[in-house]
Every structure is written in C-alpha cells, then in structure tokens.
Amino acid sequence: MNILLLNGHKYYPFAQGRLNKTLFDKILEILSTHNQLKTTVIEKGYELEGEIDKFKWADSVIFQMPVNWFSFPAITKAYIDDVYRHGLFYGPSENYGEGGLMKGKKYMYSLTWNSPEAAFEQSGGFFDGRGVDEVIIAMHKLQQFCGFEKIPTFSCFDVVHNPDIPSYLSDLEIHLNKYFN
C-alpha cells in the first residue's frame, strides 16, 4: 500500500510537538515494513505540485496532529486550503458533496487531545456524550467531500496533564496493525 503520512503540528513554546513527533515516528516505523511511505512535515514547508503528486500516488493518507480548538491546527487547515484543489480533489456533482475525485483512497486521523477521554463519554459532560468523531464531524466531512473513505480515528487523550506515552504507542501499534498491516 502507498501511504502519505502528514505531520500537522505547529511549534509553540508551550506545545513543542514532542508527542506528535513520537507518534509520527512510530507510524513511520510500523508501517514502513509492509508499505511504501512518503511524508510531509507541514511546518517545514512543501512544494505544492509535489504534495498534489503525493496524494495522487497514495492509497491512504494519515494525518498525525493535535486537535486545536476542536479542529485542525491552523497550519494544517492552510495546507488543505493550498493542496485540495478544485478539479483535482473535488469537482461538480449533481448532488452536493458527491463530486469527490479521491474515490478509492482512504484517510485516517491520528490525534492528540488535551481533554480527558471521559469528557467524550459522559452524557452531560463537556461534549454531551458525543464521541470524538462527532466532535470533529467537519474534519470528516471535508475528506468525504473529496471522496476519501474513513479509516477509524485514533486518539490520545489528556496528553498535557496525564500523558501515558507507553499506552499511546502500544494502542497506536494495535490500531495500525488492525487497519494497515
């Protein structure tokens, strides 16, 4: 399988991206044994036509990134705005949202959240019992609009106050082996 792995973290003094890089490197390590991988670290810059070619080449795209304000980091959203071009990623259709030109390709989000997992599970809690995928529905709809099919989301929770990096890495390996290897 051809896999494009994107690192969507933006460095801030208070959020330097060490966990995000650790997860990115772990994905690369696990998947490179049975797949062909290309990578982009968005913050380091990219060449637009080269990125479009990577998407054409890829069977699957993995976004490794933190969730910022319940969505993409601004740098990742700007990347999508640059790369996801009309006529290449989506086009006109009779029914709204069905003009995706990336049909047959898949995507997966591997996300880090500051919120604890319980915030998603408790009815009456902050997310009112909505799961991760409901909270990031706009992020999923963007990919669906382009024709991508969803691979289940992987999430690490409470990464600032109670990080459990060994568990994150173990759970990530199980998730990747289930859906890719």
Disulfide bonds with the S-S distance in Angstrom:
none
